[in-house]
Amino acid sequence: MIQIAHKKIYSTVEAKANLNKLLNDVTMGMGVAIKRRGKIIAQMIPANENILDETKEVKELMRQLKAFHQKIKSNHGGQSQTVALLRELRGEA
């Protein structure tokens, strides 16, 4: 479970009765937790609009890494080819 600093904690009854207030708190950057029978069962955190862009970026980097790995595996010629490939990828070659 993600731990949120400075969160407000509501019971399920309070959360149901004050949903707009909870959403306003989250919109203002505050985390909100909801408890049932004394245990936290849910957390609301502000949405990160950049998360989709970051996910796409990570996927692209993983694709590049896999391609690099395949290129190294196919060149069984030793360290000198690996060093040359790294320099090529860095734009040093």
Phi and psi in degrees as a GROMACS rama.xvg file:
@    title "Ramachandran Plot"
@    xaxis  label "Phi"
@    yaxis  label "Psi"
@TYPE xy
-71.3861  131.223  ILE-2
-92.5149  132.258  GLN-3
-117.488  127.197  ILE-4
-75.9869  147.524  ALA-5
57.5061  40.354  HIS-6
-87.85  152.438  LYS-7
-95.8131  143.266  LYS-8
-116.894  128.625  ILE-9
-122.917  150.322  TYR-10
-76.5079  166.811  SER-11
-62.2342  -36.7017  THR-12
-64.3559  -46.6135  VAL-13
-63.36  -41.2187  GLU-14
-62.9328  -43.2582  ALA-15
-63.5856  -41.4251  LYS-16
-75.3987  -22.3928  ALA-17
-124.975  36.2225  ASN-18
-55.5586  -43.5923  LEU-19
-60.4341  -40.3387  ASN-20
-64.4258  -42.3263  LYS-21
-60.159  -46.2887  LEU-22
-63.1828  -38.1339  LEU-23
-64.2753  -42.6372  ASN-24
-59.1685  -45.2528  ASP-25
-64.9448  -41.0738  VAL-26
-60.5518  -32.1932  THR-27
-82.6871  3.60428  MET-28
97.0198  5.62247  GLY-29
-95.6451  138.245  MET-30
-80.2271  147.457  GLY-31
-129.089  136.117  VAL-32
-116.034  150.004  ALA-33
-122.36  128.964  ILE-34
-107.677  146.093  LYS-35
-131.891  124.214  ARG-36
53.2187  40.2063  ARG-37
83.5306  -2.36781  GLY-38
-116.392  138.159  LYS-39
-69.5218  124.708  ILE-40
-112.293  -15.6954  ILE-41
-154.478  152.81  ALA-42
-134.995  141.973  GLN-43
-115.709  129.761  MET-44
-128.794  155.961  ILE-45
-61.0816  140.555  PRO-46
-72.5692  142.223  ALA-47
-101.556  108.019  ASN-48
-65.7877  -22.049  GLU-49
-86.3196  -4.13531  ASN-50
-63.3476  -35.9032  ILE-51
-66.9655  -41.05  LEU-52
-63.7192  -40.9248  ASP-53
-65.4252  -38.2481  GLU-54
-63.8366  -43.4664  THR-55
-62.1634  -40.7098  LYS-56
-64.3816  -43.4681  GLU-57
-63.5837  -42.4741  VAL-58
-61.658  -40.8205  LYS-59
-65.573  -42.1923  GLU-60
-64.0223  -38.2768  LEU-61
-65.3398  -39.1571  MET-62
-61.7277  -43.9875  ARG-63
-64.0212  -39.8607  GLN-64
-64.6002  -42.9694  LEU-65
-63.2586  -41.6842  LYS-66
-63.1877  -41.4745  ALA-67
-61.7712  -44.5922  PHE-68
-61.3519  -43.0263  HIS-69
-63.7097  -38.4932  GLN-70
-65.2049  -40.5913  LYS-71
-67.53  -42.9778  ILE-72
-61.4455  -35.4445  LYS-73
-76.7564  -19.694  SER-74
-98.8941  92.1114  ASN-75
-86.4903  23.2681  HIS-76
-84.1415  -1.46279  GLY-77
108.024  -172.054  GLY-78
-65.8972  -35.6331  GLN-79
-61.6989  -37.172  SER-80
-70.194  -36.3137  GLN-81
-64.8223  -44.3064  THR-82
-62.8763  -42.3453  VAL-83
-63.1618  -39.2212  ALA-84
-66.8971  -42.6928  LEU-85
-60.3087  -43.2171  LEU-86
-64.4227  -38.0903  ARG-87
-62.7165  -44.1976  GLU-88
-67.0329  -31.7444  LEU-89
-78.5717  -11.8379  ARG-90
84.2133  17.7545  GLY-91
-89.6351  -16.1518  GLU-92
